[in-house]
Amino acid sequence: MKMKLSIICYLSDDKKLNQTTVEALEKMASYSLEHDNQVTVAGKHVDKKYNNGKKDSVTASYEVEVILNTDRVQDDRSWYENVITRIGNHAFTSKVNKETYVSEQDAHQKMAEKASGDYIMIIHAGDDISSNLAEVFVKGNVHCYDMDTYMITKAFHDETFGAFRNYKKVTDGEDIKSFYIIDLKSKYDCFPFGFGGVIIRAEAFKKQSVDPALGLEAERDFMLRLMAKTMKTCFLPYATLTAYEYEEHDNIFYRGLYMREWYFESVTDFWMPFLQEMKVTYGSIPVFIQYNFMYSVMARFNGNMDNKNKHVIEEGHGEEYLELIGQALRLIEENIMLNRNKVVDCITGDTMKWVYGILRNGKDYKFERFFLAGKIYYGIGDTLFNSLMSLSTNILFINYRDGMLEIDGTVHPILYSMVDEVYFRYNNKKYKIQYNERYGLTKAFGAAICKRHSFHLSIPVKDKSESELFCEAAIGNQLEPINIRYPSHFSRVCNAFGSSHWVFGDNREYMMTAERKGIIIRKVNKRQKFIKELKLLKDMLLKNNYTRKYALLRVLYFICRPFMTGKPIWMYIDKIYKGGDSSEYLYKYASAQNKKIKHYYLVDKKSTDYKRLKKEGYKPLVRDSLKHRLIFLYADMMVISNSTVYAFNGYTLTNSSYIRDLTHFHVCCVQHGMSVQKIAIAQNRLRDNTRLYFCASKYEIENLSRPVYDYVGYDALKLTGVPRYDGLKDRAKKQIMISPTWRMQAAMPVRTSESEQRDYNPLFKESEYFKVFNALINDKRLIDAAEKYGYRIKYVLHPIVSSQVDDFDKNDFVDIVPAVGDMSYEDMFCESSLMVTDFSGIQFDFAYMRKPLVYLHHKDIPQHYEEGTFHYDTMAFGEICHDNDELIHTLIEYMQNDCKMKPEYVKRADDFFYYRDHNNCERIYKEMIDYQEKYVLTENN
């Protein structure tokens, strides 16, 4: 038996990607040469096509034809002409195709038509493939000859795996076989929906066509049609393709996430007509196709949920897009939408199933109630999901003050929709929930899709040896206990350990524990507290190495506490990898005022700001040092300029659960930008349990006083100015600063911690953001004007996109400045004559000095600013331009007139800022001292 495989690759303009793929093919040729290009297969497993039961084994030989298209190659094309063949394996031949194609899809179709192999495999530039591919494929081909498609393992460079490759059945053992036959009539979670990692019979390939008009969906269209015809495939787990391009389920690297085509044309021009066609053709849409559609829908939601929103869909149009998804969902069966078969790649929470149901069936859609064995369950039709009590009530924050437990939390949206009432019972007395408008939305594409219902509850602490607090739901006359969860850094306790506890009270005489039926509050003495802590430490020491580390931290906390808590501790945080923001200004001021308070400013030891602070005579707290870990636990006041205080200190919800009962700091927000836009998701009161919020404008107070932020009634908002404005003193040179804010689609999402600089984004240069600003700073008109009028241009990258600095084209009149290292924003503000920005908060620093601004709200760049109380059309501090031409014309006009702020914009700045002096730190410090005297010291005593 002899078989020929054609491997096709449409090379790119990236030399590194091309070389990765070519080197992988050469390794395959070397590997095959060592094995004589032959495979011996045991007869008892051989397909009857080859065996007919007469032989004990079959020896199969193979040839591999590699076809490389070099049309897009930018480096030396001659190098590709003798690749593969130089290995000396005569079974491997290499052809160079130099034709020009209109698209990658067009190339694949036409190159496949010219291939001479019995089977075809298409790979993409940058793909790596295991050397044993040919051998593994031949074995699989001999085992099951009658297949049109053969799948291999598909992986990615971040060590994740391709979707719909769950080749094992429930009944399969742990041992991995050399091949698996997949019947798509009964197994819906293993099939190819793209060319990556798939070998296709040439005859079957050439009977179909790849439709280039479908763009991103062309491969999916081809493969799903082919699979619908055959309804079977063969999976070969011992060969692997490591793909360069990620699939839809990767909500960071999949390129479609940043392309409008994927959101709209993929749905309207491919999915909807395709699903309708499949129903007409087969009577009903094949189940595996419906699941692939749901996987694709899920990917869109997962990549655009809350802060993951890529802003490809314009602000205000999210609801329209959700309606489009609803129309598409109506084309598939409801039980598949709800994943009745539990297909792994379509698993989602019940809340999202409920959301899908609403989008598909309308706003009145509700899950049904089922009564089984005395308990209430929810589901739809004949699909049962879970018990009602699993729809937990979340406790987000608990505080003790003046004999009362003040509790903030949320009620699950499905629970809220299904019951008559949710309430708490304390010592057998019913306490009604006080619902409020605090932010509890879950958003997708910038539009609300569901809401956890926020509440506040005040409970008097009874002087009893033991009290119970639990949650119940009423449905008619039936009462159902509801689970309580603690999913916040400020929940005080957690569900991870049975011994999790929080000690509180005027004399720390009470202990709260999270138990199965709810919260138990006990009056305890020192011995009981000690025993409970020992039980918790034992649980943590025995669990794993990770929890063991935090058990040791707790031990150190108690040992060192008598030596560390003699004076109040104030801790200050900016970006950590970058100082110079408001927290540093306040730290320096406060450190010089009162020696009865210990002040610690957190910074990365590798940063240039650490060296600068040391040189200035300060002793910064080093990130991730043991001292940092302890000071975080002892801190009384936590001064932050950015939200998510726990994340900036390296804590996730998992590891904060090991220490959250020990922290007691009061968060004081000194701001990185002005709080005048809709930012409730990041700046509502419970985001960081913020106790003091310092503002520079009456418009901030107005915005933050809205119910969604939940500050009213807590005396948290203070009109004092912000600390870093104390350093803003005009020292203008003939310098223009261009500094836009970042965009979600331009920056790498957080991989490790908010306290670390973002990684390089390989997709950045494809973004409109890059194209617009790279064109701007290299525009000849702007450069000529700068030279003529004697100006230097500073293009300052936002810290989040500073990793992309080398992507920009350079010229002699523009300095490209990453906002990391020793770059000083204060110097840049003070020394610049004019600023160009879009929506960045640094505009307010510049306006504070009454220096001119020009805005670029470019028509081609998606905006992710939602107006709150700052309206650009009537309040902006300068002209608003909508393309580069308009901006350049405006800048030239300013340069001609020495860059002076126009009177109308001076008047706007005067109205916006409450103060114009350099005494902001002084006012803030006085507020913090008063607050400490009133609340912090009394609590600690």
Steps between C-alpha positions, in 0.01 A plus 500: 500500500624848415341831595583860407430803722506857366574769758406850386613828656426854385803674649469845658706818494644412841836326466493358851161336454601352165821357641316340792281306260773409252729376778218282633457346154872436473497325838220281367710409198796413724285290730346309207843438348609330822197273478538420127170674424319181591250395764418145610151448640379191686257296292225457758440876492541545125208616285368219281594710198861400572476182701192291423594295804789325324807682630638556848621850405515755223800708399405834350731752337423864443605812315457860606460788258556849649357795305607848616360820358756784526301786351484690833855418610711813560838337566718297260255281307776280361552358849161327475577330171724229641346455845392150592692339212835593655425250776565225246174312552389402148147426623460872573462739208469877517330734255502879504183665379552868405150587388311797643165427660224737607479350848629221718181304435546537124859380535398189692236402245720545193813349654298196607372455145860469379609265777583146389456326837229257604446714806537872568600686813493880516720672753551870569820702531618474860354154558725235648430135440630185667762309305310171518196634312539287189559184699201560729277584205594188303422282799163668539432475129568127501275454803205692353550555129149615414521837676502835318654681797762420761552728798813534708553672833495877468682716752607862536811672625341582838454124557123504446328266254263522207125483544284199409778248538353294783568171326431266791163354590386473859554123479861531377773413747795716602736347244524697177452300183672576170173594331136572583207478259254783569132461408346848489149359521557423866816687600489877454826619652770378261510627143704741289364850431815646342799374303740507792607150603283323240596269212239479224460245223595684180200365310262637767684831518480560127126427487437803721614857474631752750293819486737798537203737544441350844830633633557377856232233458620352170679203660214435739249503214711249305558261789148502646350429159742211449431359847123529451534276193712231663401529869819326605870566544809335641704652781875431527618620843874425461578780252469869586466825313601802706311782331615860482147637459270453798143378487189688604495381860821690574368838615840668468682385188229399256530765228130503418431657839638826365326486161152633430455229237497227767218666693275584209574340161587168665152494653290658223682372191614161624335357810138598445471398133717194561282373785187557293654314206600205722143471626362494147765252381482250787153561645658619824832667569761236593550515875878536479456812282260654751756445775772658287273802458447526876875477553542792261231703680661428836835619370352838409352542847806376688727734307284806568371454852529800733860628495591254223291702255708554186287800398479384140126556529450873544378642831123499514458226240544198728124448536461485123771237480333295773180507294695361204635215714144433617383466141774248431423303818142449379636283218624226733331264745453633853638190672823537301519870585479389864765229439291206610768260373767675711740552209821618665572785261151643556489483878386826658334608820125491553487880497624508141251228405231724642637794302500291180139407572400866538678596178335212316149513646449852636524685831224295665706181475537327836623165620234266632475373857504128579415348837694180572543323835395809691746728321457757227699470177508713187527413133308518174287235330656163575842651583572536872790726604544529876335556834366845583722520809809488273406846365707657770474833671839667500648681798738763361584699811444472874594767751434543871425846636307619806364158588373428149611270221476696175469256211510572127422231248314390190215263419535270199298625199337162432401464865360853501289420193357174637404564862263730686753625752859458615584593859731418790406334825703592810433315824168394349398861426439603141702791359391642168761581240538869411561498125694789349628610160869425557671368189431130452481470125659240281564648157581355162602721208444796733131416553345361817397135472411429864517656842583369843266684731699703752389537859602629840412335828554625858499235773533578873760277663331325791686439822444127471736204511390399149289661227397377156460702182378328187325582173159376389274533198123491513291346220139513605484315828820307443834619640829400341843547663741687272874446498724791599825560313789733577645597160665829598832601651295682761267212589711435812458121478499236227351163410840339437565394861259389769710690753487832314404771747499872576549648847331835567327710766584791730734269689539240224267276695298360208593243237317453172530172311358390165317171545281294276169642615623859509696727735560416863602774745644386833625686803856377556791538738872502418531124539216432257647742245839330534351153448304616194814651347690176562227304319519737203879477489478121509252499209726728297818308580344171395329618182792572262827690464321813384279533808793397719681819398210712623474302821858601576414862415217489754737366765744783430214749515414401856863478612593845365177683578605630845810659345332647192177655621611758753432781253237533227625373164421679175586315179510670159468343154523632143575269208788331690702455181462876454495768774445873480122497530273644770586242766869588483426874537286438808755254641774762483282770653362282779842354585624850582205586725455243771753259644229324702384330182702244303492566124582239233503558122492178297712473186678236293866471588588465130333829410696821449262668746630276777855623437377859475314481831801344671719777363254758634538351847179296522470131587243356258326176584617232256231307319474129590741534788405338830470847649254594225288196577487588870445876459204425274343302784579762767407812300237732649464738203554393139558789257444398137493681166362199306221258587538131595724535805529125556604435140773764525634311800508169316179351639233314309166395647657163574803605702331800662264250665795383712560842657190714444393471864827666609492813282322801645623795293276790399542583130553863398481571128720785375429427132704444186253688280184700561180310586267672256410215265286191555742284697278333759644159414842616622419773753185399685538501876540124537760457226766575763280568801597866456454714814640834372492621139684825423379709207614814318172606339136547592422297190674199652293531814187522287595188305604291800187601692284299263339192663695258280822597684342466847702774677209711622451462875857390569668845512770370265513765226732792574562806281868558576690482171731209418860467624695496176367843401732645765791434265346666194697822444539634149855473358392487136752441223416496130374144532179330394387193692285241321363247747183301426353259746513128429239283332400149602564374148849657497632364831573156633256403777634438850679165511648513849415801714376857461823604669713383205557656160300340217673268254567572134194456277585345160164617360560865591626606157177378342289735714357829375641656816856428383436597140349838591767609746793359305376696196455813713849513650656435158286746304722730294276803556528467876875438490561795266296734724685384812831571328381839372369626835765334716288238679596152615229233504478244781279201430439351845368146507255407772666265756271216391617516135859604569616151406415589137757782477711330231201458268490871414695650211766749609594843369730784609233732640292265712612327819304184576489475879376191686340602831715264702849513646627846587240687293334767717143605421542808715801619297319423177192699607697795631741522205247456218328797335202307361347158546323278250290223653169325447327406825797457733470627856830681464312772312391629840861539617570715200181703535581558868795709377273673243712378209339419163363159406382356170297178487513229235174306508591314185209365298686175427593412860232340718448710812457353845393809687149524645406854594401563858511865607776615265359575157761558234279705275449768767778443755815392307804722559586528129398424144374151413632352173371189327783410263872564462457771238281710727736447793813596306334818372406594859847426636667713234269787591595467869872487419462818295352673809746377769264236640275710725178370654204685355279704740191283450696193615655685795148581612405130479803401709412763763152354525620140520767522772400601852858592596790638300770498769766250605357410841313184404710264711451722803121489472497124442735433789276693740196300385684173553618598847144593600369172360768300677418662833128439456499145364835322465651557845171425674465171311859399578454579866 
